[in-house]
């Protein structure tokens, strides 16, 4: 993602480095907590050998404020979460 993103933006690539090989992983998700506390899951795909990729659609960035993101997947009998990261979605003209 570039440095600054805005409300209602679509087509934004979110690339999460899992810091380890995830080839063959299943149940690939990005868990999102929106600024108002709403929690959603976005279906992700493997990119390369160690990253998860998601392209935003209508409604994903529908709130201004701080979003929290955590990867979630299953691999080799392990199911769990990655580190939490955050990013900010700005209102128009900011």
N, CA, C and O of each residue as an XYZ file, in Angstrom:
376
protein
N       0.844     -1.169      0.000
C       0.000      0.000      0.000
C       0.890      1.233      0.000
O       1.975      1.228      0.582
N       0.428      2.277     -0.651
C       1.171      3.529     -0.591
C       0.946      4.176      0.765
O       0.265      3.610      1.620
N       1.512      5.354      0.966
C       1.526      5.960      2.287
C       0.187      6.469      2.795
O      -0.049      6.457      4.004
N      -0.700      6.917      1.907
C      -1.942      7.529      2.364
C      -3.113      6.992      1.552
O      -3.062      6.948      0.323
N      -4.185      6.580      2.261
C      -5.356      6.019      1.600
C      -6.614      6.698      2.118
O      -6.655      7.206      3.238
N      -7.636      6.692      1.271
C      -8.841      7.470      1.545
C     -10.100      6.628      1.591
O     -10.164      5.527      1.043
N     -11.107      7.185      2.267
C     -12.396      6.529      2.393
C     -12.946      6.148      1.019
O     -12.798      6.891      0.049
N     -13.575      4.989      0.955
C     -14.226      4.444     -0.248
C     -13.261      4.089     -1.372
O     -13.688      3.882     -2.508
N     -11.982      4.016     -1.075
C     -10.982      3.607     -2.064
C     -11.208      2.133     -2.406
O     -11.444      1.317     -1.515
N     -11.138      1.796     -3.678
C     -11.239      0.392     -4.108
C     -10.055      0.063     -4.995
O      -9.455      0.951     -5.600
N      -9.727     -1.199     -5.069
C      -8.618     -1.637     -5.910
C      -7.253     -1.500     -5.261
O      -6.234     -1.670     -5.931
N      -7.211     -1.201     -3.985
C      -5.949     -1.069     -3.261
C      -5.402     -2.449     -2.929
O      -6.117     -3.285     -2.376
N      -4.151     -2.691     -3.260
C      -3.510     -3.963     -2.931
C      -2.982     -3.908     -1.498
O      -2.237     -3.002     -1.126
N      -3.382     -4.887     -0.718
C      -2.842     -5.057      0.631
C      -1.979     -6.310      0.583
O      -2.462     -7.401      0.281
N      -0.704     -6.140      0.882
C       0.260     -7.229      0.837
C       0.855     -7.390      2.234
O       1.483     -6.470      2.759
N       0.653     -8.564      2.830
C       1.101     -8.826      4.202
C       2.226     -9.862      4.160
O       2.006    -11.006      3.763
N       3.422     -9.459      4.570
C       4.572    -10.359      4.644
C       4.437    -11.210      5.904
O       4.437    -10.677      7.014
N       4.324    -12.517      5.742
C       4.147    -13.425      6.878
C       5.476    -13.836      7.510
O       5.496    -14.540      8.520
N       6.578    -13.397      6.918
C       7.923    -13.630      7.466
C       8.286    -15.111      7.564
O       9.150    -15.500      8.350
N       7.611    -15.933      6.751
C       7.900    -17.359      6.719
C       7.186    -17.952      5.504
O       6.205    -17.385      5.022
N       7.664    -19.067      5.021
C       7.052    -19.698      3.858
C       5.649    -20.200      4.217
O       5.462    -20.912      5.203
N       4.671    -19.811      3.393
C       3.285    -20.224      3.642
C       2.722    -21.022      2.466
O       1.509    -21.210      2.368
N       3.593    -21.491      1.578
C       3.154    -22.310      0.458
C       2.369    -23.504      0.984
O       2.838    -24.218      1.870
N       1.186    -23.719      0.443
C       0.335    -24.825      0.870
C      -0.614    -24.480      2.008
O      -1.405    -25.322      2.432
N      -0.543    -23.252      2.505
C      -1.443    -22.846      3.600
C      -2.884    -22.770      3.094
O      -3.126    -22.558      1.906
N      -3.824    -22.945      4.005
C      -5.249    -22.866      3.684
C      -5.927    -21.902      4.653
O      -5.295    -21.360      5.559
N      -7.222    -21.700      4.444
C      -8.016    -20.811      5.299
C      -7.348    -19.435      5.429
O      -7.192    -18.912      6.533
N      -6.962    -18.868      4.300
C      -6.236    -17.606      4.247
C      -7.184    -16.433      4.436
O      -8.085    -16.219      3.625
N      -6.981    -15.679      5.498
C      -7.860    -14.552      5.826
C      -7.032    -13.367      6.308
O      -5.928    -13.518      6.831
N      -7.602    -12.196      6.115
C      -7.131    -11.007      6.803
C      -8.264    -10.610      7.740
O      -9.378    -10.332      7.297
N      -7.976    -10.586      9.021
C      -8.967    -10.185     10.015
C      -8.799     -8.684     10.204
O      -7.697     -8.196     10.453
N      -9.906     -7.959     10.082
C      -9.884     -6.502     10.112
C     -10.774     -5.993     11.236
O     -11.901     -6.455     11.411
N     -10.252     -5.035     11.994
C     -11.067     -4.318     12.979
C     -11.137     -2.870     12.506
O     -10.124     -2.173     12.439
N     -12.354     -2.433     12.181
C     -12.568     -1.089     11.651
C     -12.613     -0.063     12.788
O     -12.722     -0.436     13.956
N     -12.531      1.229     12.445
C     -12.488      2.275     13.480
C     -13.639      2.248     14.484
O     -13.448      2.630     15.638
N     -14.827      1.808     14.075
C     -15.968      1.779     15.013
C     -16.031      0.476     15.813
O     -16.972      0.266     16.579
N     -15.030     -0.403     15.638
C     -14.981     -1.659     16.382
C     -15.547     -2.852     15.635
O     -15.424     -3.983     16.103
N     -16.165     -2.626     14.482
C     -16.690     -3.719     13.658
C     -15.534     -4.612     13.215
O     -14.487     -4.121     12.794
N     -15.732     -5.926     13.313
C     -14.720     -6.886     12.863
C     -15.224     -7.635     11.646
O     -16.352     -8.126     11.630
N     -14.370     -7.722     10.613
C     -14.703     -8.434      9.386
C     -13.506     -9.296      8.981
O     -12.397     -9.123      9.488
N     -13.753    -10.223      8.062
C     -12.675    -11.031      7.496
C     -12.691    -10.875      5.994
O     -13.748    -10.916      5.365
N     -11.510    -10.697      5.418
C     -11.358    -10.619      3.968
C     -10.605    -11.863      3.510
O      -9.594    -12.226      4.112
N     -11.079    -12.522      2.455
C     -10.414    -13.693      1.904
C      -9.136    -13.249      1.194
O      -9.170    -12.374      0.330
N      -8.031    -13.849      1.560
C      -6.734    -13.499      0.989
C      -6.238    -14.624      0.080
O      -6.811    -15.713      0.041
N      -5.165    -14.333     -0.643
C      -4.511    -15.321     -1.499
C      -3.011    -15.279     -1.200
O      -2.492    -14.275     -0.712
N      -2.334    -16.371     -1.497
C      -0.882    -16.399     -1.318
C      -0.243    -15.634     -2.466
O      -0.632    -15.777     -3.625
N       0.742    -14.822     -2.121
C       1.535    -14.086     -3.107
C       2.990    -14.463     -2.888
O       3.532    -14.270     -1.800
N       3.621    -15.000     -3.928
C       4.990    -15.491     -3.760
C       4.997    -16.700     -2.857
O       4.161    -17.592     -2.995
N       5.946    -16.734     -1.926
C       6.028    -17.869     -1.002
C       5.758    -17.489      0.443
O       5.598    -18.364      1.294
N       5.703    -16.171      0.736
C       5.617    -15.769      2.140
C       4.670    -14.609      2.432
O       4.751    -14.008      3.504
N       3.779    -14.284      1.503
C       2.895    -13.139      1.709
C       1.439    -13.469      1.406
O       1.138    -14.370      0.623
N       0.548    -12.720      2.041
C      -0.872    -12.774      1.733
C      -1.239    -11.510      0.978
O      -0.714    -10.433      1.261
N      -2.154    -11.645      0.004
C      -2.538    -10.526     -0.850
C      -4.054    -10.394     -0.867
O      -4.784    -11.384     -0.913
N      -4.508     -9.149     -0.829
C      -5.924     -8.848     -0.927
C      -6.077     -7.533     -1.677
O      -5.291     -6.606     -1.484
N      -7.094     -7.454     -2.537
C      -7.414     -6.228     -3.266
C      -8.757     -5.722     -2.740
O      -9.747     -6.454     -2.759
N      -8.793     -4.478     -2.273
C     -10.009     -3.946     -1.665
C     -11.137     -3.797     -2.678
O     -10.915     -3.547     -3.863
N     -12.361     -3.961     -2.165
C     -13.573     -3.820     -2.967
C     -14.469     -2.762     -2.309
O     -14.139     -2.231     -1.249
N     -15.585     -2.470     -2.940
C     -16.532     -1.498     -2.403
C     -16.943     -1.901     -0.990
O     -17.297     -3.054     -0.743
N     -16.893     -0.955     -0.080
C     -17.300     -1.193      1.298
C     -16.180     -1.545      2.257
O     -16.372     -1.491      3.472
N     -15.013     -1.906      1.739
C     -13.910     -2.277      2.638
C     -13.419     -1.081      3.450
O     -13.272     -1.183      4.668
N     -13.164      0.045      2.794
C     -12.691      1.261      3.462
C     -13.849      2.243      3.584
O     -13.803      3.331      3.008
N     -14.877      1.874      4.320
C     -16.087      2.702      4.423
C     -16.145      3.547      5.693
O     -17.178      4.144      5.996
N     -15.044      3.600      6.433
C     -14.969      4.415      7.645
C     -13.630      5.142      7.690
O     -12.605      4.604      7.272
N     -13.651      6.351      8.194
C     -12.429      7.118      8.404
C     -11.863      6.723      9.762
O     -12.608      6.587     10.733
N     -10.553      6.538      9.829
C      -9.918      6.242     11.108
C      -8.907      5.123     11.015
O      -8.484      4.731      9.927
N      -8.526      4.615     12.177
C      -7.488      3.599     12.299
C      -8.080      2.200     12.160
O      -9.023      1.835     12.862
N      -7.510      1.429     11.245
C      -7.880      0.035     11.013
C      -6.770     -0.850     11.579
O      -5.592     -0.495     11.525
N      -7.159     -2.007     12.124
C      -6.202     -3.010     12.583
C      -6.343     -4.235     11.703
O      -7.453     -4.603     11.320
N      -5.227     -4.868     11.381
C      -5.206     -6.015     10.475
C      -4.365     -7.120     11.096
O      -3.305     -6.865     11.666
N      -4.853     -8.350     10.977
C      -4.112     -9.523     11.427
C      -4.327    -10.635     10.421
O      -5.461    -10.926     10.041
N      -3.231    -11.262      9.984
C      -3.354    -12.401      9.075
C      -3.790    -13.624      9.868
O      -3.528    -13.734     11.065
N      -4.465    -14.545      9.173
C      -4.940    -15.780      9.781
C      -4.826    -16.887      8.741
O      -5.243    -16.708      7.597
N      -4.265    -18.027      9.128
C      -4.129    -19.137      8.183
C      -3.882    -20.446      8.907
O      -3.640    -20.483     10.113
N      -3.951    -21.516      8.133
C      -3.653    -22.864      8.622
C      -2.558    -23.444      7.744
O      -2.634    -23.378      6.517
N      -1.528    -24.021      8.384
C      -0.443    -24.660      7.627
C       0.205    -25.745      8.496
O       0.507    -25.522      9.669
N       0.408    -26.909      7.903
C       1.094    -28.028      8.563
C       0.558    -28.312      9.964
O       1.336    -28.498     10.900
N      -0.768    -28.348     10.111
C      -1.373    -28.670     11.398
C      -1.442    -27.505     12.366
O      -1.951    -27.659     13.476
N      -0.940    -26.338     11.969
C      -0.976    -25.141     12.826
C      -2.008    -24.177     12.274
O      -2.039    -23.936     11.067
N      -2.846    -23.624     13.122
C      -3.788    -22.572     12.762
C      -3.547    -21.412     13.716
O      -3.491    -21.603     14.931
N      -3.406    -20.213     13.169
C      -3.151    -19.090     14.062
C      -3.146    -17.758     13.354
O      -3.530    -17.633     12.192
N      -2.693    -16.761     14.106
C      -2.708    -15.375     13.667
C      -1.298    -14.817     13.559
O      -0.387    -15.246     14.266
N      -1.136    -13.854     12.659
C       0.118    -13.123     12.549
C       0.092    -11.901     13.460
O      -0.861    -11.689     14.209
N       1.141    -11.113     13.384
C       1.220     -9.899     14.179
C       0.174     -8.887     13.727
O      -0.190     -8.839     12.553
N      -0.297     -8.090     14.657
C      -1.262     -7.042     14.339
C      -0.528     -5.823     13.788
O       0.482     -5.389     14.342
N      -1.047     -5.282     12.696
C      -0.552     -4.031     12.134
C      -1.728     -3.068     12.026
O      -2.885     -3.485     12.081
N      -1.434     -1.801     11.876
C      -2.507     -0.822     11.747
C      -2.199      0.149     10.615
O      -1.046      0.338     10.229
N      -3.244      0.749     10.100
C      -3.119      1.785      9.076
C      -4.301      2.723      9.214
O      -5.300      2.384      9.849
N      -4.192      3.899      8.624
C      -5.210      4.936      8.768
C      -5.867      5.209      7.426
O      -5.190      5.309      6.402
N      -7.182      5.328      7.434
C      -7.946      5.723      6.244
C      -8.428      7.151      6.473
O      -9.077      7.445      7.477
N      -8.103      8.029      5.535
C      -8.394      9.451      5.651
C      -9.696      9.822      4.957
O     -10.146      9.145      4.033
N     -10.284     10.907      5.421
C     -11.448     11.491      4.772
C     -10.958     12.252      3.537
O      -9.767     12.535      3.408
N     -11.868     12.573      2.648
C     -11.518     13.343      1.455
C     -10.839     14.654      1.827
O     -11.139     15.246      2.864
N      -9.945     15.092      0.994
C      -9.252     16.380      1.103
C      -8.289     16.476      2.290
O      -7.953     17.581      2.715
N      -7.846     15.354      2.827
C      -6.868     15.392      3.915
C      -5.563     14.792      3.465
O      -4.610     14.731      4.242
